[in-house]
Amino acid sequence: QVQLVESGGGLVQAGGSLRLSCAASGSIFSINAMGWYRQAPEKQRELVAAFTRGGSTNYADSVKGRFTISRDNAKNTVYLQMNSLKTEDTAVYYCHARVTTAQAVGVLMDYWGKGTLVTVSS
């Protein structure tokens, strides 16, 4: 099986910073995409930042210039550096990966972490 484990969430004042980590483990053959989503109370889950095929990145307009996604391919780990945090960033942040496994090469499967809570106070 494939498992995603997030860490780094917490409570921070507006204007502060946090760094999230997500480590993927299991019988992964290849990673098609990997990144971060978030869900605020009473809101839909939305993409925050992600790596796509070829290593390109996508960011939500609301976080451009403030958040940076990075990766360590050897460790199947992605990070999200969040600077200049706003109260609007308060949400549960979920790691996501779209992968093929060693047992079914070429078949794409989506996996989600359990989430880590980020709370930004005013």
N, C-alpha and C positions, 0 to 999 in steps of 0.2 A: 504494500500500500504506500501511498504518498501522504506525507504529513507536512503541514506548514505551521510554524510556531512564531508568533509575533512577540515582541518585547519593546519596551521603551516608553509606553504611555504613562500619563500622570497628570498632575495638576500644575499649571503654570500661569503666570500673570500675562495679560495682554502685552505684546511686545517681546516676550521671551521666546525661547527656543527649546525644541525637543528633537531627538533623533530616534526614529523607529527602526527596528531590525526585523527581518523575516528570513528564517532558515528553512529550506526545503530538504526533506530527507525521504528515502525510500528508493524503490526500483525505478528511478527516472532514467529514461533513455535520452530525451532531449526536452528542452523547454522552449515552447513556441512564444510564450509571452509571460511576463511576471510583473506584478506591480501592486498598487494600493488603491482601495476603495474606502469610502467612509459613509456612515449613515448617522445622521442626527435625529433626535427625537421627532417623530411625526413627519419625517422626510424620507424620500426615496434614497436608496443606495446610489452613490455616484462615483465615477472614476475620479481619482485624485492625480495619480501619476503612474505610468507604466512603461516598461520596455516592451517593444514589439519585435517582430522578426527583423533580423539584421542589426539589432541593437539601437534602433531609433527610439525616441521617447515621445510620449504624449502627456500633456499636463492640462488639467482643468484651468480655464481662464482665471478663475478666482485665486489660484495659487501661483501663477506664473510670476517669477521674480522673487518669490519668497521661499518656495519649496524646491528641493533638488533630490532627484532619485539617482542612486548609484548602485553598483553591483559588484559582487565578487563571484565570478563564474565558477572558479574552482571549488567554492564552498556552497554553490547554489543559494546564495544569500543576496537579498536586496535591502537597501536602506532608504529611508526617507528623512532627509534633514529639513526640518521645519523651522523657519526663522520668521521674525516679525509676526508672531501668532496673534490672531484676532479672536474675539469671542465667537464669531461665526464659524471658526474652525472646530469648535467643540463637537465631538462625534465619537462613535466607535469606529476605529480604523481597522480594516480587514485586509490581510494579504491574500492575493489571488495568483494562481499559476495555471497556465494551460500547457499540458505536457503530453508527451507520449511515454509510455512505460516500456520496460524491457520485455514484458509479456505480450505487448500488442504494439509493436513498432508501426508508426504511421496513423494510429488511432488517437485522436486528440481527446483529452479528458480535462475537465476543470476541477480544481481543488481550492478550498477556502480555509483560511485559518479561523480560529475562534474569535479573534478580534482583541484589540487593546484600546482602552478608553483614554481619550485625550480631552481634558477639560481646561478651557482657557477662561480665566476670571478677569473681571474688569476692575 
